[in-house]
Amino acid sequence: EKFAQQYGLEIQPIHDKKNKLVEQFGAQVTPEVFLVDSLGKVIYSGKIDDKYFALGRHRYKAKEYYLKDAIKSYQVGQKASVGRTKPVGCLIQRKQWEHHGFSS
């Protein structure tokens, strides 16, 4: 909820505690977002914005707001101008966790 407020999201984020959505959409890093329509089709995936452009490297303020732009495009029936960006973040190592008994 804090995250949604911070980024001005008017949608309810989902906390994927058991990594079911991670597996379904093939998420590789955190944070990585997926905007999905009511039929399950991925409309946008990748970065929220361009504030973080490499691990440990960021701008003071984002210049591009990929997720917000994709949501706005979808709301007016248009295709997102950017459908995928390469997310920057920590690798999700879910298989390793399962082998060590840490799956939730």
HUTAPE-V123080 format. One record per backbone hydrogen bond with DSSP energy under -1.0 kcal/mol. NH is the residue of the N-H (numbers start at 1). CO is the residue of the C=O. Records with the same first field share a line. If there is no record, write none. Layout:
NH = CO ; CO
This chain:
5 = 1
6 = 2
7 = 3
8 = 5
9 = 4
17 = 15
19 = 16
23 = 19
24 = 20
25 = 21
26 = 22
27 = 22
30 = 90
33 = 46
35 = 44
37 = 41
40 = 37
43 = 35
44 = 35
45 = 83
46 = 33
50 = 64
53 = 57
54 = 57
57 = 54
59 = 51
67 = 48
69 = 65
70 = 66
71 = 67
72 = 68
73 = 69
74 = 70
75 = 71
76 = 72
77 = 74
78 = 73
85 = 45
90 = 30
92 = 28
97 = 93
98 = 94
99 = 95
100 = 96
101 = 98
102 = 97
